[in-house]
Amino acid sequence: MENEVLKTVKGTKDFMPQEQMQRNWIRRTLEAVFETYCCKPLETPMLQHYELLASKYGGGDEILKEVYRLSDQGDRELGLRYDLTVPLTKVVGMNPEMRMPFKRYEIGKVFRDGPVKTGRLREFIQCDVDIVGTTSVLAEAELLSMAFEAFKRLGLDVYIEVNNRKLLSGVLQELGVPVERAGDVMLSLDKLEKIGVDGVRDDLRERNVEEPLVLAITSFLQEGVITLDLLAERFTSQLVQEGIRELRDMLAYVKGAGVGGELRFSPFLARGLGIYTGIVYEIFLQDGSMTSSIGSGGRYDQIIGRLLDDGREYPAVGISFGLDVILAALVNRNTEEQKAADVLVIPLGTEASSLGLANRLRESGIRVELELTGRRLKKALDYANKEGFAFALIYGENEVNSGQVVVRDMREGTEQSVPLELVGKWLSDKLSG
């Protein structure tokens, strides 16, 4: 009979060592890129006051439905963070002496009680970079440059869709959409590529958008390919023109810097959260093997200032990478497995000496496992083969007395004796070759 206690909560997962090593490698790769761009590390609590998470300047009603709520023994209303942006806002507010612009990255768990699908769990890790304190779209250009570099190092070929909420808001205003209905309309338009024009029409009606507006919007969608030049000619409001100018400036920065990677203008990309005020973007795999984005972000110039209500402005822009959806993308490509160790040291009655040998090799930066169970040599070598070690070191009394160590190449099945004082360099050369 199935043990009802020994099961994971829906939307969560136990990551076994091989998979967790891959996740750790993704994290280290992203951290290396983030720090190359001089982003500073930050860590915030997973537990936050529910009042902060539920602020009208936070993620909005759509996200609030998915917040995990709880209370502590002092009856304080708390919640598990649903992103890393709201906690960042709290940090900025609590540290008014912070020098701007503040470039930070944070990699941590977030929680959303939402639908579960491939690469989308209810407990997942976000890898965020945010720049607070500048209105220049050069910041967006730098974040997109960083994104292309990160996915290049991860071995994933991506493209990035870009738009500007100012542009989209201005277009909707000129089409006759009232400001108070713009949010609903944007959420519908954001689904255009997935559900098509007919699907958008149905979605607008489900949101009780007035029929004349539904007709005006869907008629516009059916006019054909929509480019920046077309929008600049047809829509003349200041909001539209400002949005177009920002996009063109950002695209010029990226192109002028020689950044490798494809940017695609997506006129109805809105991003679900209502916090965004300017340029927005989403990252997708070029081969389309995953339909969901594997990264996203945008400019949110108002949320921090409104939340803190201290009379100051805190323009900000950020980007977020989904670690687990990146893992799913890598798994689909059968990428090379990450190894826990390179070398297995097998003591044959020389436990203390073998521990000393293993430690000296570790000091050289070699990943070493010491055989701890007292297996016979044949079984120890079988273990090394199954675990994927590159080399096994056989170290018995004869080797101690001769000042040699027997090195078995597990990939080629060959053995040779190497002087003890040279084995570290010998292994380093072989492993890096």
Secondary structure by P-SEA (a helix, b strand, c coil): cccccccccccbbbbcaaaaaaaaaaaaaaaaaaaaabbbbbbbbcccccccccccccccaaaaaaccccccccccbbbccccaaaaaaaaaaacccccccccbbbbbbbbbccccccccccbbbbbbbbbcccccaaaaaaaaaaaaaaaaaacccbbbbbbbaaaaaaaaaaacccccaaaaaaaaaaacccccaaaaaaaaaaacccaaaaaaaaaaaacccccaaaaaaccccaaaaaaaaaaaaaaaaaaaaccbbbbbbbccccccccccccccbbbbbcccccccccccccccccaaaaaacccbbbbbccccccaaaaaaaaaaaccbbbbcccbbbbbcccaaaaaaaaaaaaaaccccccccccccaaaaaaaaaaacccbbbbbcaaaaaacbbbbbcccccbbbbcccccaaaaaaaaaac
